[in-house]
Amino acid sequence: MLIETELTPNPSTIKFLPGSVVMDTGTRDFASPEEAEASPLAEALFALADVTGVFLGHSFISVTAAPGVEWASLKPDVLGILLDHFSANMPLFKPASAGFSVPSGAADYPLDDPADADIVEQIKELIETRVRPAVANDGGDIIYRGFQKGVVFLQMQGACAGCPSSSATLKNGIEQLLKHYVPEVSEVRAA
């Protein structure tokens, strides 16, 4: 089995491609060892101690290293865990957590006004078709959190969450795209 790796814009994060589907639907972001208890794979990666984040996408795993950690020494250990996991066809999640749900966090973000339903639908469609694929190429994901008074609230995950260029991506890339296609959008903010 060959696992390819790709650098991401976030120097702390590397994207690992096992050559097979990792998650059939959705994504899952683990930001701590406690969160990782739901997944034997994430748990094993966090056991390396130098790992501070694990993100599971459709066909990739993004792993974030602690500040100051050299990937040259960590990468072989991560590859070993991934090879063992995928070669043995181990489950991604523990049976007790198989029905887990990713918290929406909706209570922490502005609620969409029902009068803006058409605008929100346009925004979500653009994010799904134009933004998410590009963000996934960089080892992350983007989650729509709300639209209120012209402001779109988005949350970056995976490699994009701690990336030094994520604010530029939000402002210069995503904001310009949304403003172009949806004139009601005045600003994009990180949620």
Solvent accessible surface area in square Angstrom, and as a share of the most:
residue,aa,sasa,rsa
1,M,120,0.53
2,L,138,0.69
3,I,14,0.07
4,E,103,0.46
5,T,45,0.26
6,E,76,0.34
7,L,156,0.77
8,T,16,0.09
9,P,69,0.44
10,N,7,0.03
11,P,102,0.64
12,S,38,0.25
13,T,2,0.01
14,I,7,0.03
15,K,10,0.04
16,F,0,0.00
17,L,36,0.18
18,P,5,0.03
19,G,75,0.72
20,S,53,0.34
21,V,75,0.43
22,V,15,0.09
23,M,18,0.08
24,D,120,0.62
25,T,113,0.66
26,G,50,0.48
27,T,26,0.15
28,R,33,0.12
29,D,44,0.23
30,F,0,0.00
31,A,70,0.54
32,S,28,0.18
33,P,73,0.46
34,E,119,0.54
35,E,76,0.34
36,A,0,0.00
37,E,97,0.43
38,A,18,0.14
39,S,0,0.00
40,P,30,0.19
41,L,1,0.01
42,A,0,0.00
43,E,64,0.29
44,A,38,0.29
45,L,0,0.00
46,F,16,0.07
47,A,83,0.64
48,L,47,0.23
49,A,86,0.67
50,D,58,0.30
51,V,6,0.04
52,T,60,0.35
53,G,12,0.11
54,V,1,0.01
55,F,2,0.01
56,L,0,0.00
57,G,1,0.01
58,H,99,0.44
59,S,44,0.28
60,F,10,0.04
61,I,0,0.00
62,S,1,0.01
63,V,0,0.00
64,T,30,0.17
65,A,3,0.02
66,A,23,0.18
67,P,127,0.80
68,G,80,0.77
69,V,37,0.21
70,E,122,0.55
71,W,33,0.11
72,A,89,0.69
73,S,81,0.52
74,L,6,0.03
75,K,64,0.27
76,P,81,0.51
77,D,74,0.38
78,V,0,0.00
79,L,42,0.21
80,G,30,0.29
81,I,35,0.18
82,L,0,0.00
83,L,62,0.31
84,D,99,0.51
85,H,7,0.03
86,F,30,0.13
87,S,75,0.49
88,A,67,0.52
89,N,134,0.69
90,M,88,0.39
91,P,81,0.51
92,L,26,0.13
93,F,31,0.13
94,K,71,0.30
95,P,121,0.76
96,A,110,0.85
97,S,23,0.15
98,A,70,0.54
99,G,77,0.74
100,F,58,0.24
101,S,93,0.60
102,V,71,0.41
103,P,105,0.66
104,S,70,0.45
105,G,25,0.24
106,A,50,0.39
107,A,105,0.81
108,D,117,0.60
109,Y,44,0.17
110,P,32,0.20
111,L,135,0.67
112,D,54,0.28
113,D,72,0.38
114,P,119,0.75
115,A,93,0.72
116,D,31,0.16
117,A,61,0.47
118,D,117,0.61
119,I,27,0.14
120,V,11,0.06
121,E,109,0.49
122,Q,88,0.39
123,I,0,0.00
124,K,85,0.36
125,E,96,0.43
126,L,21,0.10
127,I,6,0.03
128,E,93,0.42
129,T,76,0.44
130,R,126,0.46
131,V,8,0.04
132,R,62,0.23
133,P,68,0.43
134,A,57,0.44
135,V,8,0.05
136,A,34,0.26
137,N,103,0.53
138,D,53,0.27
139,G,0,0.00
140,G,1,0.01
141,D,5,0.02
142,I,1,0.01
143,I,43,0.22
144,Y,37,0.14
145,R,38,0.14
146,G,1,0.01
147,F,6,0.02
148,Q,76,0.34
149,K,185,0.79
150,G,11,0.10
151,V,15,0.09
152,V,0,0.00
153,F,29,0.12
154,L,0,0.00
155,Q,48,0.21
156,M,21,0.09
157,Q,14,0.06
158,G,11,0.11
159,A,1,0.01
160,C,13,0.08
161,A,59,0.46
162,G,59,0.57
163,C,12,0.07
164,P,102,0.64
165,S,46,0.30
166,S,20,0.13
167,S,75,0.48
168,A,46,0.36
169,T,52,0.30
170,L,9,0.04
171,K,80,0.34
172,N,110,0.56
173,G,39,0.37
174,I,8,0.04
175,E,15,0.07
176,Q,96,0.43
177,L,41,0.20
178,L,0,0.00
179,K,74,0.31
180,H,139,0.62
181,Y,92,0.35
182,V,1,0.00
183,P,111,0.70
184,E,86,0.38
185,V,5,0.03
186,S,67,0.43
187,E,50,0.23
188,V,0,0.00
189,R,108,0.39
190,A,72,0.56
191,A,44,0.34
